[in-house]
Amino acid sequence: MDIKDTARPLDGAGVSAFLRSLPAKPLLLGLGEARHFVGELGELRNEIFRHLVEHEGYRSFTIESDCLMGLVVDDYIATGAGTLDDVMERGFSHNFGTSPANRELVRWMRAYNEEHDEKLRFFGFDGPLEYWAASPRQALTALHALLDGPLPCTLETLDTLLGPDDQWTNEATVMDPSQSIGQSAEAQRLRLLADDLVALLDTQAPRLSAADGERAALYGRTAVGLLRYHHWMADTSPARIARLSGLRDAMMAANLRAVAEHGPALVFTHNLHLQRNKSFMSFGDQQLEWWSAGAIIEAHLGDRYAFLASALGTVGDDTPPSDTVEGLLSTLPWDHSLIDARRLAEAITEPAPRISHDFAYFPLDPAQLDMIDGIVFLKQAVRLG
C-alpha cells in the first residue's frame, strides 16, 4: 500500500470524512500538539473547529488550561462582558493567552454567539497546576458560597485553615517535599471539609440552577483534586513524581468527562495527554509511568473518544530522516495532511524513531501508530511561538 492511499489533504471535507470513518460519533475529539506554541497548528485547529461547528454540530471547545481561569473566557464568549485583552490575560494559564491563534479563536467564538441562538462554550480542562499547584482557596470558597446551610464549616474556618496562599504556591515544593504543607493538620482537615462540601452538593443539586450546579461541581472537583495533589506534593517516597503526574491527568480526565456532557467537543492539548497508552518518563535512575488523560477517558467513553495526533516535518534546520514516520509523511504532496493512522501502520514497515533537535518536540512513536485514530501532519512548520 502506498502511504498516499492512507492520507488526504487537510480540509473540511477531510475532517468530515474522518469522522464518518469512526465506529461512532465522538463526544470528545482530541487534537494533539506534538509541541506547544506552534502558531500554524493553532491556525489549523481554528479552521477545524469552525468546520466542526458549522457542519458537524460541535458547540464546545476545551484546551489544556486552568479550568477555573477558563470560566473567564466562557463568560466573555457568552456575554461579551469585559475586553478581549483582559480575557486573554486572565482566562488562560501556561502562557497560552499570548497565542495569536487562541486570541483569534476567542474572538470568533464571541462573534458566533452574537449571531446564533445555540451558543458555543469554552472550557479549560487542566487543573490549576504547573509542576506546583494553586491554593485551593478559590475552589473551596466558591463551592461554599453556592451551598445552603447548615454547612460543615464557616468561611472564617476555611480562611483560618487555608492561611496565606503563598505557602500553597511555593514553587520550591516541586523538588523539596519537606516545604509542602499538603500533609499538615490544617490540610488534612481541609480535605475532610472538601469531602463534606461535595457530599452536601449532591444533596442540594435539585435547588441549584443548571449553571450553578455545573460550576459547583467544577469547584468541588477542583478543590478535592488540589488538596489531593498537595498531599502527595509532601510525599517523600520514590513514587511521588509518577503519582503527581497521574493525579494531574486524572483531574484533566474528570474535567473532560464533564465537558462531554455538553455534546461533541474539540479537545486541544499535548499528544502525551491524549494518548491511549501509558506515559513514561525517566527521572534520575527511575522509570516513571502513569495513565494519560486520554487513556482514562477512553476507559469511560470507549469509541465515543477519538484522537488525532499532530506531527511536524521540517522545522528550521530540523529535518526528519527519510526512514522515520515524519520523513515518510514528508513525501506526501500536501503541505497539511490528514492521515488514517491505523492504515499507515499497516503500510509502513519498521520505521526508525525520530530524534529531534528541538527538545520541545515529541516525535511520533512508530510502535504506537495503531493507538492513534489519525494524524494531522504539517510538512513544514515555519512559525513556532
N, C-alpha and C positions, 0 to 999 in steps of 0.2 A: 504494500500500500504506500503510495506517495503521501508525504506529510501534508501536501497541499489539499488532499482529499479530506483531511481532518479539520480544515480551517476555512474561514471566510473573512471578508473584510468586516471590521467592527463598525457597525451602523445599527440604526434602529431595527431594520428588518432582521439583522443577525441576532440581536438580543431577543426579539420575539421568537425567532426560530429556535434559539437555545432553550427558552422557557418551554416551548412546545415539545422539546425532546426529553424533558424531565418526566419521571414517573408520576409526579403530582405537582400542582402549582405551589411553589414555596411560599410559606408565610414570612420567612426570612431569607433574603437573597444576599449572601455575603460577597462583597467585592474587596479583595485583599490588596494591601500595599506590600510590595517587596522591599520598599524603602519609603520612610516618611518624607514629606516635603518635596515630592516630585510634582511640580506645577502642572505639567502636561497630563499626568494621570488624574489630577484633580479636575481638570477641564473635561476630560473624557468621562469621568464619573458624573459630572453635572449633566452632560449630554445624555448619558444612560438614564439618569434619574428622571430627566424631563420626559424622555420617551416612555419610561415606565408609568409615569403619572398620566400622560396624555393618551396612552394606548393600552396599558395593562392594568389600570385600576389601582396603582400604588398611591398611598396617601401619607406614608411616613418615611422619614429618613433618620438614621441614627449613626453616630460617629463615636470613635474612641476618645471621648472627652468626659470630664466630670459630670456625673448625672445630675447633680444639684445646680451647677452652673448652666447646664442645658435648659433649665426652666426659664432662664432669662431670654434665651433665643426663642423658645417656644411661645412665650408671652408676646414677644415682639412680632413674631410671624402671625400670631392670632389677632393682635390689636393695633400694631404699629406704634405702640407707646415707646417713647424714648427715641434715641438716634441710632443709626446703624453703627457709627463709630463706637458708641458706648456699649452696644450689644457685642461687638466683636472683641472688645476689651474684657468685658465681664462675663461673657457667655461661653468661653472656651478655656480649657486647660491645655497643658503641654505645648503652649505657644501656638496652638492651631488657629487662634484668632488673627494671626498675622498673614495667613494664607489668602492670596487673592482669590483662589478658587472657592474657598469657604465663604468669603465675603460675597462673591457673586451668587453663590447658592442661597445664602440667607436673603439677599436682595430679591432674587427670583421667587423664592417661596412666599415672601411677603406680598409681592406683586400678584402672584397667582391667587392668594387668599383674598385680595381686594376685589377680584373679579369673579370668584366662584363661590357657590354656596357650600359645597363639600370641601372642607378645609384640610390643608396639609398640616402635619405635625412634625416637630423636630425633637429628637431625644439625644442626650448624651448617655452612653451606657457604661462608661468606666466608673469605678469608684472615685471618690475624692482622694486620689493617690498619686504619688510619683513612685519613688522607691520607699519614701517615708509616707506618712498618712496625715490627713487633716484631723483637726479636733472633731469629735462627734457632737459638738455643741449645736450647730445649726440643725442637724437632723433630729436630735433629741428634743430641742425646744420647739421646733416647728411641729413635730408629732404631738407633743404635749398640748400645744395650743389648739389643735384640731379635735381633741378629745373632750368629753364631758365628764363631770365628776360622778361619783367620788374617784379621784385619781390616786395612784400609789405613792405619789410624792408631789411636792410643790416645785414651782420653778426655782424658788430660792434654794431648795435642797439640791436640785440639779446644778445650779450655779456653783454652790459650795463644793460639791463633789468634783466638778469639772476643773475648777481652779483656772489659772492662767492658760490661755490657748498655746502659748509658746512652749509649754512643757510637753504638749502633744505633738507639735510640729517640728520638734528638734531633729534636724537632718542628721546629726551625729548618731542617732539610733540605728541608721542603716547598717553601719559597721560595728557599732558598740551596743549590744543589747542591754548592758547594765545602765544605760542612760534612758531607757524606755520606762514609762510609768504604767505600761499596759497590764502589769500584773500586781499593781498596788491595791491596797484595800479599797480605795476610792473607785478605781477602775472596775474591780470585781463587783462592787455594789452597783455601779452604773450598768454593768451587763445584766444583772438581775432586774433592775428597773426597766431597762430597754425591753427585756423579755415580757415584763408585766404590761408595758405600754402597748406592745404589739398584740398581746393576747386581748387586751381591752379593745383595741381597734377592731378585732374580729367580732366582738360582741356588739359594737356600736355601728357596724357597717350599714345597717338599714337607715340610720338617721343622717348619714352623710350624702351629700350630692355626689354625682359621678366624678366630678373634677376634684372635690375634696378627698374622696375615697382613694382616687388614683394617687394624689400627692401624699396622703397619709401613708399609703402602702410603700411608696418610694422612700419617704423619710424613715419608716420602720426598717426596711431592708438595709438602708444605708447606715443607720445608727448601729444595728446589730452587726453588720459587716465590718464597720470601722472598729468597733470595740473588740471584735474577734481578731481583727488584723493587728491592733495594738497589743493585744495579749500575746500574740506569737512574735511580735517585734521584740518582746522581752525574753524570749526563749533563748537558751544557750546551747541547745542540742545541735548536732550536725544536720538535722532535718529542717532547720529554721528557714533557710532561703527557699528550699523547694516548697515548704508549706505555705510561705507567704506568696510565692508565685501562683500556687494553686488556688489560694484564697482569692487573689485578685481576679483570676479567670472565672472562679465561681461567682463572684459578685457581678462580673460582666454578664455571665450567662443568666443570672437571675433577672437582671435588668432587661436583657434581650427577650426573655420569656414574657415579660410584661409588655414590651413593645409589640410582640407578635399578637397579643390580644386585640390590637387595633387593626389587624389585617395585614396584607403584604407590605413589607418594609425593605428598603435597601440599607444594608449594614456596611459601613466603611471603616476598616481598621487594618492593622498589620496582618499579613498572611499567617503569622505564627499564632495569632489569637483565633483565627477562623479555621485552622486546620483540624482535621478529624483525628489525626494520630497524636501520640503523646509528644510533649515538648521535652527537649533535653538541653542541658546547659552544663558546661564544665565550670566548676567553681573550686579553685585550688586543686586539691587532689580528689575532689568529689565529682561524681557524675550525677547531676540532679535531674529529676524527671517529675512531670505532673501532667494532668489532662488539661488541654486548652478549652477555652470557652466554646469553640466550635464543636469539639467532641462532646461536651456536656449538653449543648443544645441539641445535637443530633440524637442523643440518648432520650431526650424528651419529645422532639418533633419528628424524628425519623426522616422520611423523604419529603417532609414539608420544610426542610432546610437544604439549601443548595449553596455551593461555594465556588466562586470564580476567583482564582488566584491571579495576581499580576506578575509579570516578568519583564525585564528590560534587556534590550540588546546592547548596542554600543552607547556608552555614556562618557563623553570626553575622549580620553585615551584608553578607557577600559573597554576593550572589545572581547566578546566571549569567544573562546576557541571553537573551531568548527565542529568538534566532536561532543560538545555539551548540548543540553536541551536548548539553551538560548542561542547557541551557534546554529543549530539546525533550524530553529524558528526564524532566524535572521535571513534565511534563504527564501522565505515567503515573499510574494510580490507586493504586499500591502504594508504601509507604514504602521497601521494599527490593525491587529488581527484578533479574532475570537476563535479559540481552538477547543475542540472536543478533547478533553484531557485523556479520557479513557481510550478513545480510539488512537490518540497519539501514542499512548503507552504500548499499544499493540503494533504500531507502525515502525517504531524505532527499537533498536537492539543495543543494550548496554551502553548508553551514552555516558560520557565521563562527567563527574561532578565539576561544576564551575568554581574556580577560586577567583573571587572578585577583588580588585584593588581598592574598591570602595568598601570600607569596613561597615558602613551602614546599610549595605545592600545584602539581602538574603537570597541567594540563588535558589532556583527550583531544585528540589531533591529528586533525582531521576528515579529513585526507588519508590517514591510516593505519588507518582502521577495518577495511579488508579484511585487515590484518595481525594482527588480533586474532580469537580464536575467540568470545569472549563478553565481556560487561561486567557486573560487579556494581555496581549503582547505588544509592547511598544518597540519597534525595531531600533529607533534611535531617540533616546530621551535627551533633550537639549536644555531643559530648564529644571535645575534642582534648586529647591529652596534651602 
